Amino acid sequence: MAYPRNIFANILLCAVAAHAQESPNTIVAISATGGDYIKGAGGTLARFIAEGFQVYVIQVGNDEKVSLNLGPAETRLANNADALRAAKALGVTEVINLNNKSGELSQLSSNELRNQLSTLIRFFKPQKLFLPDPFIHYDPDWDQFWTARAAEETNYSNSAVFLAELSRIGIKGHGVPETYYYSARRPYRPGEGGHNGARLEAIDISRTLQTKLAAAAELKTTNRAYAEHVRERLTQAGKPATNVDETVVTELLTELAQLIGARHQLTSGEEFNYHGAPPGTKQPIAPWLQERAKPLPK
């Protein structure tokens, strides 16, 4: 049977149009691995999920590097299975894994990665975007940086100036109203991180901390590897390490939430460099934009 030449384009346009009509309560979280977004923002995402948001996670790396006594292929399969269980425990709607080689993201074109992320952001049309912060200092995981840099650039690459091919097939640009930069492994230092105009904001995760910890506990393969790393470091320091197991990760995340919370007079918290204004609030227009502003045609 011969199909009309444009049938597949029509199918794509119908899918895009159908998705555009979905609920605006959508969040996209970008993560270098299957667990970074949980460690840096899991409690806040769980809180938004409880409020009715749908969370879509874009995982950039394939997680083939971190395990104990497994080869790269086995490590990838184990970590990806863990990541799906962790996402389900948190309440995530879907995980999109781009399957780039972890530990080697510096060899990937940053423009290519940015365009992949921009395409998905245009498709999901999120109200809120969570991304690792490329402006923090001394993060030993360079995959965090390369993911963060490409993700941060999507803030301008979703305008009509970029990716004209997407606009041509019906995937129009989308400006995300709210952006949350997160630090996956430690609290922010004073004045650190975030793009121009970002402000440090704390979120109370007292009611969702246990959900975050339950999700993090599902990352069993990387948790075992981290526990072994802690045991080795304690042994080298001449300290007892016999009772250290993979629960050290949830203990660390609990301590981190309490430390951040104490900074902001909360029991447990997460903090973000935040851009934007929540729905229903008026965001000020910069003076240099107002100078040349013109009224919209009636």
matplotlib code that plots the C-alpha trace (Angstrom):
import matplotlib.pyplot as plt

x = [0.0, 1.4, 1.2, 1.0, 4.4, 3.6, 1.8, 4.7, 5.1, 1.4, 1.6, 4.4, 2.5, -0.6, 1.5, 3.0, -0.4, -1.8, 1.0, 0.7, -2.8, -1.8, -1.7, 0.7, 1.8, 4.9, 8.5, 11.6, 14.6, 18.0, 20.6, 24.0, 23.3, 20.2, 20.7, 22.1, 18.7, 17.4, 20.4, 20.2, 16.5, 14.5, 12.7, 11.5, 10.5, 8.5, 6.8, 5.8, 4.6, 2.4, 0.9, 0.0, 3.0, 4.3, 8.1, 10.0, 13.7, 16.3, 19.3, 22.3, 24.9, 24.5, 25.9, 28.4, 31.3, 30.3, 29.9, 31.8, 33.2, 31.0, 32.0, 30.8, 27.8, 26.7, 27.2, 25.1, 22.2, 22.3, 22.5, 19.7, 17.4, 18.2, 17.5, 14.0, 13.1, 14.4, 12.3, 9.2, 9.8, 10.0, 6.9, 8.5, 6.3, 9.0, 12.8, 14.3, 17.8, 20.0, 22.6, 25.7, 28.9, 29.4, 32.8, 33.3, 30.7, 33.5, 34.0, 30.3, 29.5, 28.0, 25.9, 24.6, 23.7, 22.1, 19.9, 18.8, 17.8, 16.1, 14.1, 12.7, 12.0, 10.1, 8.1, 7.3, 6.8, 7.6, 6.6, 9.7, 13.2, 15.7, 19.3, 22.7, 24.5, 27.4, 28.6, 29.5, 33.2, 35.4, 32.9, 35.1, 32.5, 33.1, 30.0, 28.0, 29.7, 29.2, 25.6, 25.0, 26.5, 24.4, 21.3, 21.8, 22.2, 18.7, 17.4, 18.2, 18.2, 14.5, 13.7, 12.7, 16.3, 17.5, 16.5, 14.4, 14.0, 12.0, 9.7, 9.2, 7.8, 5.6, 7.7, 7.6, 9.9, 9.2, 10.5, 10.6, 9.1, 11.1, 14.6, 16.0, 19.8, 20.8, 24.1, 24.0, 26.7, 27.0, 25.4, 26.0, 28.8, 27.9, 27.5, 28.2, 26.4, 23.5, 23.4, 23.0, 19.9, 19.5, 18.6, 19.3, 16.0, 15.4, 12.6, 11.2, 11.4, 10.5, 7.4, 9.1, 12.5, 11.6, 10.4, 13.7, 15.6, 13.5, 14.3, 18.0, 18.1, 17.0, 20.3, 21.8, 24.7, 26.2, 25.4, 27.5, 30.4, 30.2, 30.1, 33.2, 34.9, 34.0, 35.3, 38.6, 39.0, 38.2, 40.6, 43.4, 42.6, 42.9, 39.2, 36.7, 34.9, 33.3, 29.8, 29.8, 27.3, 25.2, 22.9, 25.7, 24.2, 20.8, 22.6, 24.6, 21.5, 19.7, 22.7, 22.8, 19.1, 19.4, 22.5, 20.8, 17.6, 19.5, 20.8, 17.2, 15.4, 13.9, 14.0, 15.1, 15.7, 17.1, 18.4, 18.6, 19.7, 16.4, 15.4, 11.8, 8.6, 5.9, 2.6, 0.3, 3.2, 4.4, 8.1, 9.7, 10.9, 14.4, 14.8, 16.8, 13.9, 11.3, 13.2, 12.2, 9.0, 6.0, 2.4, 1.1, -1.2, -4.9]
y = [0.0, 3.4, 6.0, 9.7, 11.4, 13.5, 11.0, 10.6, 14.3, 14.5, 11.8, 13.7, 17.0, 15.3, 13.8, 17.3, 18.9, 16.3, 16.8, 20.6, 20.3, 18.4, 19.9, 22.8, 21.3, 19.8, 19.7, 18.6, 17.6, 17.1, 14.9, 13.6, 10.2, 8.3, 9.6, 13.1, 14.8, 12.8, 13.7, 17.4, 18.0, 14.8, 16.2, 19.3, 17.2, 14.9, 17.9, 19.2, 15.7, 15.6, 19.0, 17.4, 18.1, 15.5, 15.1, 14.0, 13.2, 13.5, 11.4, 12.3, 9.6, 5.9, 5.1, 2.5, 3.5, 3.2, -0.3, -3.0, -5.9, -5.4, -4.7, -1.6, -3.3, -5.0, -1.7, 0.2, -2.3, -2.5, 1.2, 2.0, -0.6, 1.0, 4.4, 3.4, 1.9, 5.1, 7.3, 5.2, 5.5, 9.3, 9.4, 10.4, 10.1, 9.0, 8.8, 9.6, 8.2, 9.8, 7.0, 9.0, 7.4, 8.4, 9.8, 10.9, 13.7, 16.1, 14.4, 15.0, 18.2, 20.6, 22.1, 18.6, 17.9, 21.3, 20.7, 17.3, 18.8, 21.8, 19.5, 17.6, 20.8, 22.1, 18.9, 18.7, 22.5, 22.5, 25.1, 24.4, 23.2, 21.6, 21.4, 20.9, 24.2, 24.8, 27.8, 25.9, 25.4, 22.4, 19.6, 16.5, 15.0, 16.6, 14.9, 17.2, 20.3, 19.2, 18.3, 21.5, 23.7, 22.3, 22.3, 25.9, 27.0, 25.7, 28.9, 30.8, 28.0, 27.5, 30.9, 31.2, 32.1, 28.6, 25.2, 26.5, 22.9, 22.1, 25.1, 24.1, 20.7, 22.1, 21.9, 25.6, 27.3, 27.3, 29.6, 27.9, 30.3, 28.9, 27.4, 25.7, 25.2, 22.4, 21.2, 17.4, 16.7, 19.6, 22.8, 26.0, 28.2, 31.9, 33.8, 30.7, 29.4, 30.5, 32.7, 36.5, 37.4, 34.1, 34.1, 31.4, 29.8, 27.1, 24.5, 22.8, 19.0, 17.9, 16.0, 14.5, 13.6, 10.0, 9.8, 11.1, 8.7, 5.7, 6.7, 7.1, 3.7, 2.1, 3.2, 0.0, -0.5, 3.0, 3.0, -0.2, 1.3, 4.5, 2.5, 0.7, 4.0, 5.3, 2.1, 2.5, 6.1, 5.3, 2.4, 4.7, 7.2, 4.5, 4.7, 1.9, 0.9, -2.5, -1.2, 0.9, -0.3, 1.2, 2.9, 5.4, 7.2, 7.8, 8.8, 11.4, 12.8, 13.1, 15.0, 17.2, 18.0, 18.9, 21.1, 23.0, 23.2, 24.7, 27.5, 28.5, 27.8, 24.5, 21.0, 19.6, 21.5, 21.7, 24.9, 26.2, 29.1, 30.1, 32.1, 33.2, 34.0, 31.4, 31.4, 34.3, 36.6, 39.5, 39.4, 42.8, 43.8, 45.0, 48.8, 48.2, 46.2, 48.7, 51.4, 49.9, 48.2, 48.6, 47.8, 44.6, 45.0, 44.8]
z = [0.0, -1.0, 1.8, 1.0, 1.1, 4.1, 6.3, 8.7, 9.1, 9.7, 12.4, 14.1, 14.0, 15.5, 18.3, 19.0, 18.9, 21.3, 23.8, 23.6, 24.9, 28.0, 31.5, 32.0, 35.3, 33.8, 35.1, 33.2, 35.3, 33.6, 35.2, 34.2, 35.8, 37.0, 40.5, 40.5, 40.3, 43.2, 45.4, 44.5, 44.1, 44.9, 47.9, 46.0, 43.0, 45.3, 46.8, 43.3, 42.3, 45.4, 44.2, 40.9, 38.6, 36.2, 36.2, 33.2, 33.7, 30.9, 31.8, 29.7, 30.6, 30.3, 33.8, 32.6, 34.9, 38.6, 40.1, 41.9, 39.9, 36.9, 33.3, 31.5, 29.8, 33.1, 35.0, 32.5, 32.7, 36.5, 37.0, 34.4, 36.1, 39.5, 38.0, 36.8, 40.2, 41.9, 39.5, 40.2, 44.0, 43.6, 41.4, 38.2, 35.1, 32.6, 32.3, 28.9, 28.7, 26.0, 26.5, 26.0, 27.4, 31.0, 31.9, 28.2, 27.9, 27.2, 23.8, 22.9, 21.0, 23.5, 20.7, 19.8, 23.5, 23.9, 20.8, 22.1, 25.4, 23.7, 21.5, 24.5, 26.4, 23.4, 23.3, 27.0, 27.4, 31.1, 33.6, 35.6, 34.6, 37.0, 35.9, 37.5, 38.1, 35.8, 37.9, 41.1, 41.9, 42.3, 41.4, 40.8, 38.4, 35.0, 33.5, 35.8, 34.2, 30.6, 31.2, 33.2, 30.5, 27.7, 29.8, 30.8, 27.2, 26.4, 28.1, 25.0, 22.3, 22.5, 20.9, 17.2, 16.3, 17.0, 15.6, 12.8, 11.5, 14.6, 14.2, 10.5, 11.5, 14.2, 17.3, 18.3, 20.8, 24.4, 27.1, 30.5, 33.2, 36.1, 36.3, 39.3, 39.4, 41.8, 43.4, 43.5, 46.1, 48.6, 49.9, 48.0, 49.2, 49.9, 46.6, 44.5, 41.4, 39.3, 36.3, 36.4, 38.3, 40.1, 43.8, 46.3, 47.4, 50.0, 49.7, 52.8, 52.2, 55.7, 54.4, 51.4, 52.7, 53.3, 49.7, 48.5, 50.7, 49.5, 45.9, 46.6, 48.3, 45.0, 43.4, 44.8, 42.3, 42.8, 46.5, 47.0, 45.1, 47.2, 50.4, 49.4, 48.6, 52.1, 53.7, 51.9, 52.9, 56.6, 56.6, 55.1, 57.9, 60.6, 61.5, 62.0, 58.8, 59.5, 59.9, 56.7, 54.1, 51.2, 53.7, 54.1, 51.1, 52.7, 55.9, 54.0, 52.2, 55.6, 57.0, 53.9, 54.1, 57.8, 57.2, 54.4, 56.5, 59.4, 57.2, 56.4, 59.7, 58.3, 59.6, 56.3, 53.1, 49.6, 48.0, 44.5, 42.5, 41.1, 38.0, 37.3, 38.9, 40.0, 38.0, 38.9, 39.9, 37.8, 36.7, 36.3, 32.8, 32.6, 31.9, 28.7, 27.3, 28.3, 26.4, 23.1, 24.1, 21.7, 22.3, 20.8, 17.8, 18.6]

ax = plt.figure().add_subplot(projection="3d")
ax.plot(x, y, z, "-o")
ax.set_aspect("equal")
plt.show()
